[in-house]
């Protein structure tokens, strides 16, 4: 007799670049906990080509603040992208957000069916929760909702 084990769909999230920057600058905060939770089954994160290029650009420019080498940063980016759902973007919602530089995150969230965008720029995503039913949470709030932090 064989049994079908149902696949459990993990909550899909989008991790904004500012969360990765924060995670690499300090091992004490919620951002670092979120980064080290990638691949544990707590959530599934999604990336697009645009987001990966932004990760690389910003993290390499900020490396003096993180104390990491170029190789260290590339390892982090490779892990984050290698464990992610890679989502192509077929359509655009631009312009929608207060900061046009964040529109690609909304497009990715919609395309990937994400429930949450994890960011420290929550005010720039005003109206997204109502318009698209996507939560906008910072790393601490997200981990609290998931029961990781209290």
GIGI-V892230 format. One record per residue. RES is the residue in one small letter. OMEGA is omega in whole degrees, -180 to 180 (NA if undefined). D_CENTER is the distance of its C-alpha to the mean C-alpha in Angstrom with 2 decimals. Layout:
res=RES omega=OMEGA d_center=D_CENTER
res=RES omega=OMEGA d_center=D_CENTER
//
This chain:
res=x omega=179 d_center=40.85
res=x omega=-180 d_center=37.21
res=x omega=174 d_center=34.36
res=x omega=177 d_center=31.27
res=x omega=-178 d_center=28.27
res=x omega=175 d_center=25.82
res=x omega=177 d_center=22.30
res=x omega=178 d_center=19.93
res=x omega=178 d_center=16.99
res=x omega=174 d_center=13.89
res=x omega=178 d_center=11.72
res=x omega=178 d_center=9.07
res=x omega=173 d_center=5.72
res=x omega=180 d_center=3.23
res=x omega=179 d_center=1.07
res=x omega=-179 d_center=4.70
res=x omega=-179 d_center=7.26
res=x omega=177 d_center=9.28
res=x omega=177 d_center=7.51
res=x omega=178 d_center=8.13
res=x omega=180 d_center=11.46
res=x omega=-179 d_center=12.33
res=x omega=-178 d_center=11.73
res=x omega=178 d_center=14.02
res=x omega=-177 d_center=16.51
res=x omega=177 d_center=17.30
res=x omega=-174 d_center=17.46
res=x omega=-171 d_center=18.54
res=x omega=180 d_center=15.70
res=x omega=179 d_center=13.14
res=x omega=179 d_center=10.34
res=x omega=177 d_center=12.41
res=x omega=178 d_center=12.91
res=x omega=180 d_center=9.28
res=x omega=-179 d_center=9.19
res=x omega=176 d_center=12.56
res=x omega=177 d_center=11.71
res=x omega=178 d_center=9.89
res=x omega=-179 d_center=12.73
res=x omega=-177 d_center=14.72
res=x omega=179 d_center=14.63
res=x omega=-180 d_center=13.08
res=x omega=171 d_center=10.28
res=x omega=178 d_center=9.25
res=x omega=-179 d_center=5.92
res=x omega=177 d_center=6.82
res=x omega=172 d_center=7.47
res=x omega=177 d_center=10.53
res=x omega=-180 d_center=13.17
res=x omega=-178 d_center=12.64
res=x omega=179 d_center=9.07
res=x omega=178 d_center=10.42
res=x omega=177 d_center=13.45
res=x omega=176 d_center=11.88
res=x omega=-176 d_center=10.21
res=x omega=-178 d_center=13.74
res=x omega=-175 d_center=15.65
res=x omega=-178 d_center=14.28
res=x omega=178 d_center=14.12
res=x omega=177 d_center=17.57
res=x omega=-176 d_center=18.96
res=x omega=-172 d_center=17.87
res=x omega=179 d_center=19.17
res=x omega=178 d_center=22.30
res=x omega=-179 d_center=20.49
res=x omega=-178 d_center=18.64
res=x omega=-179 d_center=21.85
res=x omega=176 d_center=20.35
res=x omega=176 d_center=22.11
res=x omega=180 d_center=21.00
res=x omega=178 d_center=21.26
res=x omega=-179 d_center=19.16
res=x omega=178 d_center=16.30
res=x omega=177 d_center=16.82
res=x omega=178 d_center=16.80
res=x omega=-180 d_center=13.40
res=x omega=179 d_center=12.03
res=x omega=179 d_center=14.18
res=x omega=-179 d_center=12.98
res=x omega=-179 d_center=9.22
res=x omega=-179 d_center=10.30
res=x omega=180 d_center=13.27
res=x omega=-174 d_center=11.77
res=x omega=167 d_center=9.38
res=x omega=-179 d_center=10.84
res=x omega=-171 d_center=12.00
res=x omega=173 d_center=12.53
res=x omega=178 d_center=15.29
res=x omega=-177 d_center=15.68
res=x omega=-176 d_center=19.24
res=x omega=-177 d_center=19.64
res=x omega=177 d_center=18.79
res=x omega=-173 d_center=18.72
res=x omega=-18 d_center=19.54
res=x omega=179 d_center=20.60
res=x omega=-174 d_center=19.10
res=x omega=177 d_center=17.23
res=x omega=177 d_center=19.04
res=x omega=-177 d_center=17.23
res=x omega=178 d_center=17.57
res=x omega=179 d_center=15.16
res=x omega=-178 d_center=12.28
res=x omega=-180 d_center=13.89
res=x omega=177 d_center=12.09
res=x omega=177 d_center=8.79
res=x omega=178 d_center=11.25
res=x omega=178 d_center=12.95
res=x omega=-179 d_center=10.14
res=x omega=179 d_center=9.47
res=x omega=-178 d_center=13.27
res=x omega=-177 d_center=13.90
res=x omega=-177 d_center=11.71
res=x omega=-177 d_center=13.08
res=x omega=177 d_center=9.90
res=x omega=-172 d_center=11.16
res=x omega=166 d_center=8.57
res=x omega=179 d_center=6.37
res=x omega=-174 d_center=5.65
res=x omega=172 d_center=7.61
res=x omega=177 d_center=11.04
res=x omega=-175 d_center=12.49
res=x omega=-177 d_center=13.16
res=x omega=179 d_center=16.58
res=x omega=-178 d_center=15.50
res=x omega=-179 d_center=14.16
res=x omega=178 d_center=17.55
res=x omega=-178 d_center=18.85
res=x omega=-178 d_center=15.77
res=x omega=180 d_center=16.32
res=x omega=-176 d_center=19.90
res=x omega=-174 d_center=19.68
res=x omega=-178 d_center=16.98
res=x omega=177 d_center=16.67
res=x omega=178 d_center=12.95
res=x omega=175 d_center=12.32
res=x omega=-175 d_center=10.99
res=x omega=170 d_center=10.65
res=x omega=-175 d_center=10.31
res=x omega=180 d_center=9.49
res=x omega=-180 d_center=13.19
res=x omega=180 d_center=13.59
res=x omega=-179 d_center=10.99
res=x omega=176 d_center=12.69
res=x omega=177 d_center=15.97
res=x omega=180 d_center=15.59
res=x omega=179 d_center=14.91
res=x omega=-180 d_center=18.01
res=x omega=179 d_center=16.76
res=x omega=177 d_center=17.80
res=x omega=NA d_center=20.70
//
